[in-house]
Amino acid sequence: MSDPTREQRLGEAFVTLADSLVAGYDVVELMHYLVDVSVELLDAAAAGLVLADGRDRLDVLASTSERAQLLEILQIRTGRGPCLECYRTGRAVSIPDIAAEAIRWPQFAPLAAEQGFKSVHAVPMRLRDSTIGALNLFRSQPGELAEADRRAAQALADVATIGILQQRATQDSSDVNENLEIALNSRVAIEQAKGIVAQQGSMNMDAAFATLRRYAVQQKIPLTTLAQQLVRQERTADDIVTTLGSSASSG
Amino acid sequence: MAGAARVGVVMTPERVAIVTAQREITAAGAGVAGLGGMCAPCVRVLPVTGVAISTLSGSFASETVCASDEVAFRIDELQFDLGEGPCWEAFASRAPVLVPDVRGDAHPQWPVFGDAVRKTAAGALFVFPLYVGGTGIGSLGLYRRTAGPLTDEAVHDAEALAATVAKHLLRRILAAARDGAAPGSGNDPWQDSPHDRREIHQATGIVMNQLDLPVGAAFARLRGHAFANGDTMAEVAHEVVTRHLHLSS
């Protein structure tokens, strides 16, 4: 009886998911955790998670096995299957006997059988009117997923959905574009600034870099900002070299 | 939307190979080492000779993240040096640029690169843009020694791999920026790239200071000198940084 009960472990899973909402976290890691914990705690042989980007295109974000991954890819490619239906309608889709759906899904049903899956339960990742994906539980025996498991699966998906939407809200694409631009260009600006200072002070690149860093610290400005000012010719290298050049070359 | 004929395709060993390659790209992107591991899975599963993954931004901050061989790197370098070519076209149009016959076809969109690339071992070029939603990161450049088109299936596979590369490359660059990774430091995504263009940027700075030019003009001077002498920009930059070459006003 020392083993934690399933309810305790489910509780821990919620805490882990909820914690990840607060701190800076990685969506991909969160999705992997979600599928892993679903298979561990719920009556499922495999789990897969599909998520839509801003333009309604779905992608498999995480899966617990190659078999589940293949089934998700098939559904995205053909645009048909229980997970796709769940995503489109925003409602849970329960298929207790996949083999009976061969006419409805002529591609999904045989492939699922080939992979050894007899039933599937898909829950939407939805907050109010916005459905962003679906969590899919594949089972190796036919039949409905038990009510308690269905509720638990939806609750896990709900917590993860809030996390993803929060992250998207704080990090919209213009923000990403700007950060990427800064990340790529700051490296370049620092190298260019090294060249400017090296030429101004007749020093090598290492000494030029040391000079730049020392000046940035002394002036209390970020190194990237200093570099960009030099590159935009808003600041001359003269000041930097006359202030620090001798100490850099002698030190 | 794929038809029923697609189903058999989904289960082929090739399809499993694509998924495996995506996993490996993800692992390379998540690793603490450089991103060199992103190229090999692409070469293995696509019907091409070589692969280069590059970041593209403005005209200066373009860099080869990894290249599977020297030809792939050279194709990238030519496009960066010349400022034209299919990687720029794919990046701007957000669509693949497929060049099944490098030597046979005329390439009015990029005449100088079209000319230069004929001297490499590439017979065909296939370039895919790297985008995550609306955010453009760079390009996935594929070349094959022999001319000929890429099958629809291979185009589809390359697009899938490009999406995976884009996602993890973007994540890595942003994470490095957030953590304040200094160039060359432990978590700099380019740390073990043998293809970095740092000397070109350093030489640009030297020329700016020497000739009192704005950054774009200094870069253009280096580019012009390289073009006029049939050298690469990296070669010219090395000469400038080591003080063997002084560009005159």
Chai-1 contact restraints between the chains, C-beta under 6 A:
chainA,res_idxA,chainB,res_idxB,connection_type,confidence,min_distance_angstrom,max_distance_angstrom,comment,restraint_id
A,D53,B,G133,contact,1.0,0.0,6.0,A-B,restraint_1
A,G54,B,G133,contact,1.0,0.0,6.0,A-B,restraint_2
A,Q69,B,V19,contact,1.0,0.0,6.0,A-B,restraint_3
A,L74,B,V10,contact,1.0,0.0,6.0,A-B,restraint_4
A,R77,B,A2,contact,1.0,0.0,6.0,A-B,restraint_5
A,T78,B,A2,contact,1.0,0.0,6.0,A-B,restraint_6
A,G79,B,M1,contact,1.0,0.0,6.0,A-B,restraint_7
A,Q107,B,V7,contact,1.0,0.0,6.0,A-B,restraint_8
A,S173,B,G133,contact,1.0,0.0,6.0,A-B,restraint_9
A,S173,B,G134,contact,1.0,0.0,6.0,A-B,restraint_10
A,S173,B,T135,contact,1.0,0.0,6.0,A-B,restraint_11
A,V176,B,T135,contact,1.0,0.0,6.0,A-B,restraint_12
A,N177,B,T135,contact,1.0,0.0,6.0,A-B,restraint_13
A,N179,B,L174,contact,1.0,0.0,6.0,A-B,restraint_14
A,A183,B,I173,contact,1.0,0.0,6.0,A-B,restraint_15
A,A183,B,A177,contact,1.0,0.0,6.0,A-B,restraint_16
A,L184,B,T55,contact,1.0,0.0,6.0,A-B,restraint_17
A,L184,B,S57,contact,1.0,0.0,6.0,A-B,restraint_18
A,L184,B,A61,contact,1.0,0.0,6.0,A-B,restraint_19
A,N185,B,A61,contact,1.0,0.0,6.0,A-B,restraint_20
A,R187,B,P183,contact,1.0,0.0,6.0,A-B,restraint_21
A,V188,B,F60,contact,1.0,0.0,6.0,A-B,restraint_22
A,V188,B,A61,contact,1.0,0.0,6.0,A-B,restraint_23
A,V188,B,H201,contact,1.0,0.0,6.0,A-B,restraint_24
A,E191,B,R198,contact,1.0,0.0,6.0,A-B,restraint_25
A,E191,B,H201,contact,1.0,0.0,6.0,A-B,restraint_26
A,E191,B,Q202,contact,1.0,0.0,6.0,A-B,restraint_27
A,Q192,B,H201,contact,1.0,0.0,6.0,A-B,restraint_28
A,Q192,B,T204,contact,1.0,0.0,6.0,A-B,restraint_29
A,Q192,B,G205,contact,1.0,0.0,6.0,A-B,restraint_30
A,K194,B,Q202,contact,1.0,0.0,6.0,A-B,restraint_31
A,G195,B,Q202,contact,1.0,0.0,6.0,A-B,restraint_32
A,G195,B,G205,contact,1.0,0.0,6.0,A-B,restraint_33
A,G195,B,I206,contact,1.0,0.0,6.0,A-B,restraint_34
A,I196,B,G205,contact,1.0,0.0,6.0,A-B,restraint_35
A,I196,B,M208,contact,1.0,0.0,6.0,A-B,restraint_36
A,I196,B,N209,contact,1.0,0.0,6.0,A-B,restraint_37
A,Q199,B,I206,contact,1.0,0.0,6.0,A-B,restraint_38
A,Q199,B,N209,contact,1.0,0.0,6.0,A-B,restraint_39
A,Q199,B,Q210,contact,1.0,0.0,6.0,A-B,restraint_40
A,Q200,B,N209,contact,1.0,0.0,6.0,A-B,restraint_41
A,M205,B,Q202,contact,1.0,0.0,6.0,A-B,restraint_42
A,V231,B,V215,contact,1.0,0.0,6.0,A-B,restraint_43
